[in-house]
């Protein structure tokens, strides 16, 4: 083997783009829910979709809001006011960047298993 | 809307299969490297592929070993002995189960964006 550092292989599997604020499972779950519901979701709906406790959901929403990935607002409509969460445009952009890295993880695995058909899911 | 609980949507985005021991980024990185190198990897190779510090890599290898996802052994060959890490058969199985959940995350996102072509990457 050449003594030269194998540059192309260096950090090949480091997946730096998996930023921690998004990668945590509960937050990944919340962001995936909000991506699929562009009009936003009420607190109770998120509770059910993500299977989280009240306290856990509140805590993770605060983290996502502080990172400007989502907004949390008090909407008043015909019924009683509701807490509604929405993904922000930059949150959506960052989440898609994160998902592109997840796609690389799956591709690397498919390559390793010899079942890569070379047809990535295009997001 | 029916007052009945919407069963099919319940926990739809909870991704329970993303088990914490695998999901942590450094450990995901180590497992992806080992899946791609079925003969095992030396400590120094993992350091470079995963872009981790010595201390971090050691710590995460211990966690993965305790969870029986990998083995860490001292191999003696023609040169000086080396620490070699390998994914175990059950580690491989669990990692593939984890990757199947990641695939669902990507599918859900693709569906949300209306770009799902219905052709999952088959692992």
gemmi code that builds the backbone of each chain (N, CA, C; Angstrom):
import gemmi

chains = {
    "A": [
        ("UNK", (0.843, -1.206, 0.000), (0.000, 0.000, 0.000), (0.877, 1.255, 0.000)),
        ("UNK", (0.487, 2.235, -0.729), (1.250, 3.480, -0.807), (1.257, 4.199, 0.551)),
        ("UNK", (2.382, 4.791, 0.922), (2.432, 5.478, 2.206), (1.628, 6.794, 2.178)),
        ("UNK", (1.240, 7.229, 0.979), (0.476, 8.477, 0.848), (-0.900, 8.282, 1.512)),
        ("UNK", (-1.374, 9.325, 2.150), (-2.676, 9.256, 2.797), (-3.737, 9.038, 1.704)),
        ("UNK", (-4.640, 8.065, 1.940), (-5.642, 7.793, 0.903), (-6.729, 8.849, 0.941)),
        ("UNK", (-6.485, 9.945, 0.316), (-7.409, 11.076, 0.396), (-8.885, 10.760, 0.092)),
        ("UNK", (-9.169, 10.029, -0.991), (-10.583, 9.840, -1.324), (-11.340, 9.078, -0.234)),
        ("UNK", (-10.657, 8.218, 0.507), (-11.303, 7.429, 1.530), (-11.397, 8.183, 2.854)),
        ("UNK", (-10.605, 9.217, 3.000), (-10.536, 9.952, 4.252), (-11.912, 10.531, 4.644)),
        ("UNK", (-12.327, 10.232, 5.868), (-13.598, 10.743, 6.399), (-14.804, 10.277, 5.576)),
        ("UNK", (-14.599, 9.211, 4.838), (-15.615, 8.707, 3.915), (-16.955, 8.448, 4.604)),
        ("UNK", (-16.907, 7.999, 5.855), (-18.139, 7.638, 6.550), (-18.427, 8.548, 7.741)),
        ("UNK", (-17.922, 9.785, 7.681), (-18.103, 10.631, 8.874), (-19.488, 11.292, 8.944)),
        ("UNK", (-20.137, 11.438, 7.795), (-21.503, 11.983, 7.762), (-21.666, 13.251, 8.603)),
        ("UNK", (-20.753, 14.183, 8.380), (-20.776, 15.432, 9.150), (-22.099, 16.193, 9.016)),
        ("UNK", (-22.785, 16.016, 7.893), (-24.028, 16.770, 7.677), (-25.189, 16.357, 8.571)),
        ("UNK", (-25.002, 15.300, 9.363), (-26.093, 14.882, 10.271), (-26.076, 15.757, 11.510)),
        ("UNK", (-26.554, 17.008, 11.370), (-26.451, 17.932, 12.503), (-27.307, 17.492, 13.688)),
        ("UNK", (-26.699, 17.622, 14.849), (-27.270, 17.062, 16.070), (-28.689, 17.563, 16.383)),
        ("UNK", (-28.934, 18.829, 16.104), (-30.232, 19.403, 16.455), (-31.362, 18.711, 15.682)),
        ("UNK", (-31.054, 18.201, 14.496), (-32.054, 17.505, 13.683), (-32.015, 15.992, 13.920)),
        ("UNK", (-30.817, 15.451, 14.159), (-30.628, 13.993, 14.185), (-31.285, 13.303, 15.381)),
        ("UNK", (-31.433, 14.008, 16.485), (-32.058, 13.409, 17.674), (-33.431, 12.840, 17.253)),
        ("UNK", (-33.728, 11.590, 17.658), (-34.893, 10.914, 17.087), (-36.219, 11.663, 17.230)),
        ("UNK", (-36.501, 12.209, 18.426), (-37.776, 12.899, 18.621), (-37.866, 14.111, 17.692)),
        ("UNK", (-36.744, 14.815, 17.527), (-36.774, 16.016, 16.662), (-36.879, 15.643, 15.190)),
        ("UNK", (-36.241, 14.548, 14.808), (-36.365, 14.037, 13.443), (-37.827, 13.694, 13.166)),
        ("UNK", (-38.461, 13.106, 14.142), (-39.862, 12.723, 14.067), (-40.774, 13.960, 13.905)),
        ("UNK", (-40.506, 14.985, 14.703), (-41.294, 16.222, 14.635), (-41.112, 16.889, 13.269)),
        ("UNK", (-39.877, 16.989, 12.806), (-39.611, 17.665, 11.528), (-40.230, 16.887, 10.365)),
        ("UNK", (-40.167, 15.554, 10.406), (-40.776, 14.750, 9.341), (-42.294, 14.964, 9.321)),
        ("UNK", (-42.894, 15.060, 10.511), (-44.338, 15.313, 10.597), (-44.683, 16.665, 9.998)),
        ("UNK", (-43.867, 17.677, 10.341), (-44.172, 19.035, 9.872), (-43.898, 19.194, 8.380)),
        ("UNK", (-42.919, 18.474, 7.871), (-42.646, 18.516, 6.426), (-43.854, 17.962, 5.666)),
        ("UNK", (-44.475, 16.936, 6.252), (-45.615, 16.287, 5.592), (-46.924, 17.060, 5.781)),
        ("UNK", (-46.903, 18.063, 6.650), (-48.119, 18.846, 6.915), (-47.767, 20.320, 6.812)),
        ("UNK", (-47.747, 20.808, 5.580), (-47.223, 22.155, 5.331), (-48.062, 23.270, 5.980)),
        ("UNK", (-49.323, 22.960, 6.304), (-50.155, 23.988, 6.961), (-49.904, 24.048, 8.461)),
        ("UNK", (-49.074, 23.171, 8.963), (-48.786, 23.163, 10.392), (-49.573, 22.093, 11.124)),
        ("UNK", (-49.161, 21.820, 12.334), (-49.821, 20.804, 13.159), (-50.030, 21.351, 14.563)),
        ("UNK", (-51.181, 21.011, 15.144), (-51.454, 21.396, 16.521), (-50.639, 20.510, 17.455)),
        ("UNK", (-50.391, 21.015, 18.657), (-49.616, 20.285, 19.668), (-50.144, 18.850, 19.845)),
        ("UNK", (-51.469, 18.723, 19.951), (-52.077, 17.402, 20.177), (-51.854, 16.450, 19.008)),
        ("UNK", (-51.845, 17.006, 17.813), (-51.607, 16.167, 16.636), (-50.165, 15.660, 16.623)),
        ("UNK", (-49.234, 16.550, 16.966), (-47.823, 16.127, 17.032), (-47.614, 15.055, 18.099)),
        ("UNK", (-48.291, 15.252, 19.244), (-48.199, 14.257, 20.327), (-48.508, 12.872, 19.807)),
        ("UNK", (-49.577, 12.810, 19.005), (-50.036, 11.510, 18.525), (-49.158, 10.976, 17.395)),
        ("UNK", (-48.825, 11.842, 16.457), (-48.022, 11.381, 15.314), (-46.634, 10.910, 15.742)),
        ("UNK", (-46.056, 11.619, 16.733), (-44.666, 11.316, 17.126), (-44.583, 10.393, 18.329)),
        ("UNK", (-45.732, 10.122, 18.964), (-45.754, 9.257, 20.144), (-44.804, 9.762, 21.237)),
        ("UNK", (-44.960, 11.037, 21.581), (-44.131, 11.625, 22.644), (-45.014, 12.024, 23.817)),
        ("UNK", (-44.395, 12.213, 24.981), (-45.146, 12.736, 26.122), (-45.212, 14.252, 25.986)),
        ("UNK", (-46.142, 14.877, 26.705), (-46.279, 16.339, 26.693), (-44.949, 17.028, 26.971)),
        ("UNK", (-44.277, 16.573, 28.025), (-43.042, 17.234, 28.462), (-41.935, 17.108, 27.439)),
        ("UNK", (-41.818, 15.912, 26.886), (-40.811, 15.665, 25.863), (-41.064, 16.494, 24.614)),
        ("UNK", (-42.312, 16.514, 24.174), (-42.640, 17.281, 22.978), (-42.338, 18.760, 23.207)),
        ("UNK", (-42.766, 19.297, 24.356), (-42.523, 20.720, 24.663), (-41.040, 21.039, 24.621)),
        ("UNK", (-40.246, 20.178, 25.221), (-38.817, 20.412, 25.305), (-38.185, 20.419, 23.906)),
        ("UNK", (-38.554, 19.457, 23.089), (-37.959, 19.379, 21.755), (-38.453, 20.504, 20.844)),
        ("UNK", (-39.706, 20.932, 21.046), (-40.199, 22.063, 20.243), (-39.400, 23.314, 20.570)),
        ("UNK", (-39.075, 23.484, 21.847), (-38.264, 24.650, 22.244), (-36.895, 24.632, 21.563)),
        ("UNK", (-36.274, 23.452, 21.527), (-34.949, 23.330, 20.887), (-35.056, 23.667, 19.398)),
        ("UNK", (-36.084, 23.138, 18.747), (-36.251, 23.372, 17.307), (-36.571, 24.836, 17.007)),
        ("UNK", (-37.328, 25.443, 17.927), (-37.684, 26.856, 17.754), (-36.441, 27.735, 17.956)),
        ("UNK", (-35.659, 27.426, 18.962), (-34.435, 28.192, 19.229), (-33.467, 28.090, 18.052)),
        ("UNK", (-33.492, 26.951, 17.361), (-32.608, 26.764, 16.194), (-33.243, 27.336, 14.924)),
        ("UNK", (-34.394, 27.967, 15.077), (-35.144, 28.573, 13.953), (-35.561, 27.573, 12.887)),
        ("UNK", (-35.737, 26.347, 13.311), (-36.184, 25.326, 12.354), (-37.712, 25.313, 12.251)),
        ("UNK", (-38.363, 25.716, 13.338), (-39.839, 25.747, 13.346), (-40.332, 27.036, 14.022)),
        ("UNK", (-41.616, 27.336, 13.800), (-42.264, 28.401, 14.574), (-43.373, 27.742, 15.400)),
        ("UNK", (-43.624, 28.311, 16.552), (-44.709, 27.832, 17.412), (-45.579, 29.047, 17.687)),
        ("UNK", (-46.845, 28.992, 17.243), (-47.697, 30.165, 17.467), (-49.049, 29.769, 18.018)),
        ("UNK", (-49.697, 30.769, 18.574), (-51.007, 30.569, 19.195), (-52.019, 31.065, 18.165)),
        ("UNK", (-52.718, 30.137, 17.500), (-53.662, 30.537, 16.450), (-55.071, 30.549, 17.001)),
        ("UNK", (-55.828, 31.617, 16.699), (-57.227, 31.620, 17.113), (-58.088, 31.494, 15.865)),
        ("UNK", (-58.954, 30.513, 15.851), (-59.861, 30.295, 14.724), (-61.274, 30.290, 15.244)),
        ("UNK", (-62.151, 29.546, 14.597), (-63.544, 29.476, 15.050), (-63.660, 28.797, 16.425)),
        ("UNK", (-62.816, 27.866, 16.722), (-62.874, 27.174, 18.022), (-62.002, 27.898, 19.033)),
        ("UNK", (-61.502, 27.165, 20.016), (-60.605, 27.783, 20.998), (-59.199, 27.869, 20.417)),
        ("UNK", (-58.402, 28.818, 20.903), (-57.064, 28.994, 20.332), (-56.217, 27.732, 20.493)),
        ("UNK", (-55.337, 27.525, 19.529), (-54.516, 26.320, 19.515), (-53.057, 26.683, 19.318)),
        ("UNK", (-52.184, 25.874, 19.882), (-50.757, 26.030, 19.615), (-50.461, 25.305, 18.312)),
        ("UNK", (-49.953, 26.052, 17.330), (-49.688, 25.434, 16.028), (-48.201, 25.547, 15.681)),
        ("UNK", (-47.623, 24.441, 15.249), (-46.203, 24.399, 14.892), (-46.066, 24.272, 13.390)),
        ("UNK", (-45.103, 25.000, 12.867), (-44.835, 24.948, 11.421), (-43.337, 24.930, 11.186)),
        ("UNK", (-42.923, 24.250, 10.115), (-41.516, 24.252, 9.737), (-41.246, 25.584, 9.019)),
        ("UNK", (-40.099, 26.200, 9.264), (-39.769, 27.480, 8.597), (-39.136, 27.177, 7.233)),
        ("UNK", (-39.069, 28.168, 6.334), (-38.394, 27.920, 5.052), (-36.950, 27.467, 5.246)),
        ("UNK", (-36.231, 28.097, 6.174), (-34.836, 27.672, 6.348), (-34.780, 26.315, 7.062)),
        ("UNK", (-35.767, 26.038, 7.900), (-35.845, 24.728, 8.550), (-36.044, 23.641, 7.510)),
        ("UNK", (-36.904, 23.931, 6.569), (-37.168, 22.982, 5.487), (-35.897, 22.725, 4.670)),
        ("UNK", (-35.185, 23.812, 4.382), (-33.941, 23.711, 3.603), (-32.906, 22.861, 4.360)),
        ("UNK", (-32.756, 23.166, 5.651), (-31.766, 22.415, 6.439), (-32.169, 20.961, 6.601)),
        ("UNK", (-33.465, 20.731, 6.759), (-33.933, 19.356, 6.919), (-33.683, 18.569, 5.628)),
        ("UNK", (-33.896, 19.208, 4.477), (-33.631, 18.518, 3.208), (-32.143, 18.222, 3.043)),
        ("UNK", (-31.296, 19.135, 3.534), (-29.848, 18.898, 3.502), (-29.476, 17.698, 4.366)),
        ("UNK", (-30.113, 17.633, 5.522), (-29.911, 16.499, 6.431), (-30.352, 15.192, 5.757)),
        ("UNK", (-31.514, 15.231, 5.120), (-32.047, 14.023, 4.474), (-31.144, 13.544, 3.332)),
        ("UNK", (-30.475, 14.497, 2.674), (-29.545, 14.117, 1.601), (-28.387, 13.303, 2.176)),
        ("UNK", (-27.975, 13.625, 3.401), (-26.907, 12.848, 4.040), (-27.432, 11.457, 4.427)),
        ("UNK", (-28.662, 11.402, 4.935), (-29.258, 10.079, 5.247), (-29.292, 9.207, 3.994)),
        ("UNK", (-29.579, 9.858, 2.876), (-29.609, 9.121, 1.608), (-28.234, 8.529, 1.301)),
        ("UNK", (-27.175, 9.269, 1.612), (-25.814, 8.756, 1.396), (-25.548, 7.543, 2.287)),
        ("UNK", (-26.036, 7.616, 3.525), (-25.866, 6.478, 4.440), (-26.492, 5.226, 3.810)),
        ("UNK", (-27.715, 5.380, 3.278), (-28.403, 4.234, 2.676), (-27.691, 3.743, 1.420)),
        ("UNK", (-27.168, 4.678, 0.653), (-26.431, 4.294, -0.548), (-25.160, 3.544, -0.215)),
        ("UNK", (-24.460, 4.041, 0.778), (-23.232, 3.368, 1.196), (-23.546, 1.941, 1.630)),
        ("UNK", (-24.657, 1.797, 2.379), (-25.042, 0.463, 2.843), (-25.433, -0.414, 1.663)),
        ("UNK", (-26.204, 0.148, 0.732), (-26.628, -0.627, -0.434), (-25.404, -1.047, -1.250)),
        ("UNK", (-24.438, -0.159, -1.390), (-23.188, -0.496, -2.084), (-22.480, -1.634, -1.373)),
        ("UNK", (-22.425, -1.542, -0.055), (-21.739, -2.558, 0.735), (-22.392, -3.922, 0.548)),
        ("UNK", (-23.709, -3.903, 0.381), (-24.447, -5.158, 0.246), (-24.547, -5.602, -1.206)),
        ("UNK", (-24.036, -4.762, -2.096), (-24.064, -5.118, -3.517), (-25.434, -5.072, -4.136)),
        ("UNK", (-26.320, -4.266, -3.535), (-27.681, -4.178, -4.077), (-28.025, -2.768, -4.514)),
        ("UNK", (-27.006, -1.989, -4.801), (-27.269, -0.619, -5.227), (-27.654, -0.614, -6.696)),
        ("UNK", (-28.850, -0.142, -6.969), (-29.301, -0.125, -8.357), (-29.002, 1.201, -9.035)),
        ("UNK", (-28.274, 2.049, -8.314), (-27.883, 3.332, -8.914), (-29.028, 4.283, -9.166)),
        ("UNK", (-30.160, 4.036, -8.522), (-31.300, 4.927, -8.719), (-31.699, 5.560, -7.407)),
        ("UNK", (-31.034, 6.653, -7.033), (-31.363, 7.276, -5.755), (-32.781, 7.842, -5.751)),
        ("UNK", (-33.411, 7.786, -4.579), (-34.684, 8.475, -4.390), (-34.355, 9.954, -4.526)),
        ("UNK", (-34.918, 10.661, -5.453), (-34.582, 12.077, -5.542), (-35.545, 12.904, -4.739)),
        ("UNK", (-34.991, 13.673, -3.822), (-35.843, 14.509, -2.957), (-36.046, 15.864, -3.587)),
    ],
    "B": [
        ("UNK", (-64.830, 15.473, 11.093), (-63.909, 14.350, 11.338), (-64.517, 13.394, 12.365)),
        ("UNK", (-64.356, 12.148, 12.143), (-64.901, 11.141, 13.056), (-64.240, 11.260, 14.433)),
        ("UNK", (-65.024, 11.081, 15.500), (-64.431, 11.175, 16.836), (-63.526, 9.978, 17.139)),
        ("UNK", (-63.625, 8.941, 16.302), (-62.800, 7.753, 16.506), (-61.319, 8.122, 16.308)),
        ("UNK", (-60.485, 7.532, 17.120), (-59.042, 7.801, 17.005), (-58.574, 7.359, 15.619)),
        ("UNK", (-57.814, 8.220, 14.968), (-57.385, 7.867, 13.611), (-56.231, 6.874, 13.684)),
        ("UNK", (-56.575, 5.624, 13.838), (-55.559, 4.594, 14.043), (-54.429, 4.566, 13.028)),
        ("UNK", (-54.736, 4.646, 11.718), (-53.638, 4.501, 10.753), (-52.610, 5.625, 10.876)),
        ("UNK", (-53.042, 6.803, 11.329), (-52.136, 7.933, 11.435), (-51.391, 7.941, 12.768)),
        ("UNK", (-51.909, 7.203, 13.735), (-51.335, 7.211, 15.077), (-49.872, 6.740, 15.082)),
        ("UNK", (-49.029, 7.564, 15.674), (-47.588, 7.239, 15.768), (-46.926, 7.095, 14.392)),
        ("UNK", (-47.563, 7.661, 13.410), (-47.121, 7.530, 12.011), (-45.656, 7.944, 11.811)),
        ("UNK", (-45.229, 8.953, 12.582), (-43.871, 9.459, 12.386), (-42.971, 9.219, 13.603)),
        ("UNK", (-43.295, 8.187, 14.394), (-42.523, 8.028, 15.632), (-41.170, 7.325, 15.414)),
        ("UNK", (-41.057, 6.559, 14.337), (-39.790, 5.902, 13.985), (-39.119, 5.212, 15.184)),
        ("UNK", (-39.931, 4.391, 15.865), (-39.426, 3.696, 17.057), (-38.205, 2.820, 16.759)),
        ("UNK", (-38.106, 2.355, 15.522), (-36.994, 1.459, 15.193), (-35.618, 2.110, 15.151)),
        ("UNK", (-35.570, 3.430, 15.305), (-34.261, 4.102, 15.313), (-33.632, 3.959, 16.688)),
        ("UNK", (-33.104, 2.763, 16.988), (-32.607, 2.529, 18.347), (-31.374, 3.386, 18.648)),
        ("UNK", (-31.403, 3.935, 19.852), (-30.435, 4.947, 20.262), (-28.981, 4.493, 20.117)),
        ("UNK", (-28.723, 3.229, 20.427), (-27.340, 2.750, 20.410), (-26.748, 2.823, 18.992)),
        ("UNK", (-27.603, 2.715, 17.999), (-27.137, 2.799, 16.607), (-27.251, 4.226, 16.059)),
        ("UNK", (-28.295, 4.939, 16.485), (-28.620, 6.231, 15.873), (-27.596, 7.333, 16.143)),
        ("UNK", (-26.894, 7.263, 17.252), (-25.889, 8.282, 17.574), (-24.915, 8.395, 16.383)),
        ("UNK", (-24.618, 9.641, 15.951), (-23.902, 9.803, 14.689), (-22.577, 9.067, 14.591)),
        ("UNK", (-21.745, 9.150, 15.626), (-20.442, 8.485, 15.565), (-20.616, 6.971, 15.427)),
        ("UNK", (-21.602, 6.431, 16.133), (-21.805, 4.973, 16.074), (-22.398, 4.545, 14.728)),
        ("UNK", (-23.275, 5.379, 14.183), (-23.812, 5.133, 12.846), (-22.663, 5.093, 11.841)),
        ("UNK", (-21.750, 6.013, 12.006), (-20.584, 6.138, 11.150), (-19.685, 4.887, 11.254)),
        ("UNK", (-19.452, 4.432, 12.467), (-18.629, 3.229, 12.689), (-19.296, 1.992, 12.065)),
        ("UNK", (-20.609, 1.848, 12.304), (-21.314, 0.673, 11.778), (-21.357, 0.686, 10.252)),
        ("UNK", (-21.546, 1.859, 9.662), (-21.564, 1.959, 8.191), (-20.196, 1.572, 7.638)),
        ("UNK", (-19.128, 2.004, 8.307), (-17.773, 1.643, 7.868), (-17.559, 0.137, 7.938)),
        ("UNK", (-18.007, -0.457, 9.051), (-17.786, -1.897, 9.235), (-18.661, -2.742, 8.300)),
        ("UNK", (-19.854, -2.258, 7.996), (-20.709, -2.972, 7.042), (-20.027, -3.011, 5.668)),
        ("UNK", (-19.346, -1.913, 5.343), (-18.683, -1.811, 4.038), (-17.336, -2.547, 3.994)),
        ("UNK", (-16.854, -2.988, 5.146), (-15.559, -3.686, 5.198), (-15.742, -4.966, 6.003)),
        ("UNK", (-16.232, -5.986, 5.321), (-16.655, -7.201, 6.026), (-15.491, -7.946, 6.695)),
        ("UNK", (-14.259, -7.669, 6.247), (-13.122, -8.335, 6.894), (-12.678, -7.624, 8.169)),
        ("UNK", (-13.308, -6.512, 8.471), (-12.939, -5.771, 9.670), (-12.053, -4.580, 9.346)),
        ("UNK", (-11.931, -3.693, 10.310), (-11.110, -2.497, 10.151), (-10.244, -2.306, 11.386)),
        ("UNK", (-9.019, -1.854, 11.160), (-8.131, -1.551, 12.273), (-8.561, -0.223, 12.900)),
        ("UNK", (-8.192, -0.038, 14.148), (-8.531, 1.179, 14.893), (-8.158, 2.433, 14.085)),
        ("UNK", (-6.944, 2.435, 13.541), (-6.467, 3.600, 12.790), (-7.269, 3.882, 11.525)),
        ("UNK", (-7.740, 2.812, 10.902), (-8.570, 2.994, 9.701), (-9.925, 3.602, 10.072)),
        ("UNK", (-10.493, 3.117, 11.174), (-11.773, 3.680, 11.629), (-11.625, 5.149, 12.002)),
        ("UNK", (-10.508, 5.475, 12.659), (-10.237, 6.868, 13.037), (-10.350, 7.776, 11.821)),
        ("UNK", (-9.742, 7.308, 10.728), (-9.701, 8.140, 9.524), (-11.040, 8.141, 8.787)),
        ("UNK", (-11.648, 6.981, 8.654), (-12.916, 6.912, 7.910), (-14.022, 7.696, 8.604)),
        ("UNK", (-14.025, 7.649, 9.937), (-15.126, 8.261, 10.689), (-14.797, 9.660, 11.177)),
        ("UNK", (-13.538, 10.080, 11.031), (-13.105, 11.401, 11.486), (-13.411, 11.628, 12.974)),
        ("UNK", (-12.974, 10.661, 13.800), (-13.178, 10.785, 15.245), (-11.832, 10.913, 15.942)),
        ("UNK", (-11.860, 11.404, 17.170), (-10.628, 11.414, 17.966), (-10.448, 10.023, 18.588)),
        ("UNK", (-9.234, 9.732, 19.025), (-8.948, 8.456, 19.692), (-9.936, 8.170, 20.825)),
        ("UNK", (-10.119, 9.156, 21.676), (-10.947, 8.972, 22.866), (-12.395, 8.702, 22.508)),
        ("UNK", (-12.885, 9.481, 21.542), (-14.259, 9.308, 21.093), (-14.478, 7.948, 20.452)),
        ("UNK", (-13.547, 7.564, 19.587), (-13.690, 6.266, 18.924), (-13.673, 5.144, 19.957)),
        ("UNK", (-12.730, 5.198, 20.902), (-12.657, 4.156, 21.947), (-13.966, 4.038, 22.708)),
        ("UNK", (-14.496, 5.176, 23.086), (-15.721, 5.195, 23.879), (-16.886, 4.562, 23.101)),
        ("UNK", (-17.022, 4.954, 21.848), (-18.142, 4.427, 21.069), (-17.961, 2.946, 20.725)),
        ("UNK", (-16.708, 2.526, 20.538), (-16.471, 1.093, 20.284), (-16.895, 0.269, 21.493)),
        ("UNK", (-16.621, 0.801, 22.685), (-17.033, 0.097, 23.908), (-18.549, -0.056, 23.978)),
        ("UNK", (-19.258, 1.026, 23.628), (-20.727, 0.975, 23.661), (-21.239, -0.060, 22.655)),
        ("UNK", (-20.672, -0.065, 21.463), (-21.113, -0.997, 20.419), (-20.779, -2.441, 20.775)),
        ("UNK", (-19.631, -2.610, 21.442), (-19.218, -3.949, 21.859), (-20.135, -4.455, 22.983)),
        ("UNK", (-20.438, -3.584, 23.926), (-21.329, -3.959, 25.034), (-22.714, -4.331, 24.508)),
        ("UNK", (-23.121, -3.699, 23.420), (-24.434, -3.999, 22.822), (-24.348, -5.189, 21.868)),
        ("UNK", (-23.177, -5.825, 21.814), (-22.929, -6.989, 20.947), (-23.143, -6.710, 19.452)),
        ("UNK", (-22.951, -5.474, 19.081), (-23.097, -5.119, 17.660), (-21.779, -5.338, 16.917)),
        ("UNK", (-20.665, -5.238, 17.661), (-19.349, -5.441, 17.049), (-18.463, -6.284, 17.979)),
        ("UNK", (-17.369, -6.799, 17.402), (-16.326, -7.417, 18.230), (-15.057, -6.590, 18.052)),
        ("UNK", (-14.260, -6.531, 19.105), (-12.981, -5.828, 19.047), (-11.931, -6.836, 19.474)),
        ("UNK", (-11.025, -7.175, 18.563), (-10.013, -8.179, 18.944), (-8.610, -7.724, 18.579)),
        ("UNK", (-7.687, -8.364, 19.211), (-6.276, -8.065, 19.021), (-5.746, -9.114, 18.054)),
        ("UNK", (-5.531, -8.754, 16.803), (-5.091, -9.725, 15.797), (-3.589, -9.638, 15.589)),
        ("UNK", (-2.919, -10.804, 15.580), (-1.495, -10.773, 15.252), (-1.301, -11.380, 13.868)),
        ("UNK", (-0.648, -10.629, 13.019), (-0.367, -11.107, 11.668), (1.130, -11.022, 11.447)),
        ("UNK", (1.536, -10.836, 10.205), (2.965, -10.730, 9.906), (3.602, -9.500, 10.571)),
        ("UNK", (2.875, -8.429, 10.720), (3.416, -7.208, 11.331), (3.171, -7.208, 12.826)),
        ("UNK", (3.089, -6.046, 13.420), (2.787, -5.987, 14.855), (1.276, -6.162, 15.072)),
        ("UNK", (0.875, -6.639, 16.252), (-0.552, -6.910, 16.479), (-1.387, -5.631, 16.340)),
        ("UNK", (-2.618, -5.823, 15.883), (-3.501, -4.689, 15.642), (-4.844, -4.916, 16.312)),
        ("UNK", (-5.482, -3.843, 16.699), (-6.850, -3.934, 17.202), (-7.768, -3.914, 15.986)),
        ("UNK", (-8.545, -4.970, 15.826), (-9.426, -5.048, 14.658), (-10.886, -5.141, 15.092)),
        ("UNK", (-11.720, -4.324, 14.461), (-13.144, -4.287, 14.789), (-13.943, -4.907, 13.659)),
        ("UNK", (-14.937, -5.673, 14.037), (-15.812, -6.307, 13.035), (-17.257, -6.219, 13.494)),
        ("UNK", (-18.169, -6.115, 12.537), (-19.590, -6.131, 12.869), (-19.985, -7.598, 13.091)),
        ("UNK", (-20.830, -7.872, 14.082), (-21.257, -9.252, 14.353), (-22.457, -9.595, 13.447)),
        ("UNK", (-22.774, -10.873, 13.292), (-23.961, -11.215, 12.487), (-25.227, -10.549, 13.040)),
        ("UNK", (-25.396, -10.546, 14.355), (-26.620, -9.917, 14.884), (-26.522, -8.394, 14.769)),
        ("UNK", (-25.298, -7.861, 14.839), (-25.110, -6.421, 14.639), (-25.511, -6.016, 13.233)),
        ("UNK", (-25.115, -6.843, 12.293), (-25.470, -6.599, 10.904), (-26.991, -6.621, 10.723)),
        ("UNK", (-27.623, -7.616, 11.333), (-29.083, -7.748, 11.231), (-29.769, -6.525, 11.842)),
        ("UNK", (-29.312, -6.134, 13.037), (-29.951, -4.976, 13.692), (-29.687, -3.695, 12.919)),
        ("UNK", (-28.492, -3.566, 12.364), (-28.171, -2.366, 11.605), (-29.052, -2.294, 10.350)),
        ("UNK", (-29.289, -3.439, 9.706), (-30.155, -3.441, 8.526), (-31.596, -3.079, 8.903)),
        ("UNK", (-32.028, -3.519, 10.078), (-33.359, -3.146, 10.572), (-33.455, -1.648, 10.794)),
        ("UNK", (-32.396, -1.103, 11.362), (-32.316, 0.351, 11.569), (-32.367, 1.079, 10.226)),
        ("UNK", (-31.604, 0.592, 9.258), (-31.557, 1.247, 7.941), (-32.916, 1.206, 7.235)),
        ("UNK", (-33.685, 0.150, 7.491), (-35.022, 0.065, 6.899), (-35.905, 1.188, 7.433)),
        ("UNK", (-35.707, 1.561, 8.703), (-36.489, 2.676, 9.264), (-36.020, 3.997, 8.640)),
        ("UNK", (-34.700, 4.151, 8.457), (-34.191, 5.365, 7.789), (-34.804, 5.485, 6.396)),
        ("UNK", (-34.978, 4.351, 5.746), (-35.573, 4.354, 4.417), (-37.010, 4.879, 4.478)),
        ("UNK", (-37.722, 4.512, 5.548), (-39.098, 5.021, 5.713), (-39.091, 6.522, 5.904)),
        ("UNK", (-38.108, 7.027, 6.664), (-38.005, 8.485, 6.873), (-37.874, 9.177, 5.509)),
        ("UNK", (-36.988, 8.628, 4.660), (-36.786, 9.230, 3.343), (-38.019, 9.110, 2.459)),
        ("UNK", (-38.716, 7.990, 2.563), (-39.937, 7.820, 1.781), (-41.012, 8.791, 2.204)),
        ("UNK", (-41.150, 8.943, 3.520), (-42.150, 9.882, 4.034), (-41.849, 11.284, 3.530)),
        ("UNK", (-40.553, 11.638, 3.530), (-40.171, 12.973, 3.061), (-40.443, 13.107, 1.569)),
        ("UNK", (-40.097, 12.055, 0.815), (-40.320, 12.093, -0.633), (-41.818, 12.211, -0.928)),
        ("UNK", (-42.630, 11.484, -0.164), (-44.084, 11.596, -0.317), (-44.552, 13.004, -0.037)),
        ("UNK", (-44.027, 13.585, 1.025), (-44.423, 14.932, 1.424), (-44.081, 15.934, 0.325)),
        ("UNK", (-42.984, 15.688, -0.364), (-42.529, 16.613, -1.402), (-43.112, 16.252, -2.763)),
        ("UNK", (-43.867, 15.150, -2.802), (-44.490, 14.758, -4.062), (-43.514, 14.248, -5.100)),
        ("UNK", (-42.367, 13.744, -4.615), (-41.379, 13.245, -5.566), (-41.085, 11.775, -5.347)),
        ("UNK", (-42.034, 11.076, -4.743), (-41.816, 9.651, -4.506), (-42.132, 8.882, -5.784)),
        ("UNK", (-41.140, 8.202, -6.300), (-41.356, 7.457, -7.534), (-41.731, 6.006, -7.259)),
        ("UNK", (-41.970, 5.706, -5.993), (-42.410, 4.353, -5.647), (-41.368, 3.274, -5.861)),
        ("UNK", (-40.101, 3.675, -5.975), (-39.053, 2.676, -6.179), (-38.046, 2.726, -5.044)),
        ("UNK", (-38.370, 2.026, -3.957), (-37.460, 2.056, -2.811), (-36.111, 1.425, -3.147)),
        ("UNK", (-35.064, 1.959, -2.565), (-33.761, 1.318, -2.642), (-33.907, 0.009, -1.876)),
        ("UNK", (-33.706, -1.126, -2.510), (-33.869, -2.361, -1.726), (-32.551, -2.794, -1.131)),
        ("UNK", (-32.557, -2.939, 0.169), (-31.324, -3.326, 0.881), (-31.233, -4.840, 0.986)),
    ],
}
model = gemmi.Model(1)
for chain_id, residues in chains.items():
    chain = gemmi.Chain(chain_id)
    for i, (resn, *xyz) in enumerate(residues, 1):
        res = gemmi.Residue()
        res.name, res.seqid = resn, gemmi.SeqId(i, " ")
        for name, pos in zip(("N", "CA", "C"), xyz):
            atom = gemmi.Atom()
            atom.name, atom.element = name, gemmi.Element(name[0])
            atom.pos, atom.b_iso = gemmi.Position(*pos), 0.0
            res.add_atom(atom)
        chain.add_residue(res)
    model.add_chain(chain)
structure = gemmi.Structure()
structure.add_model(model)
structure.setup_entities()
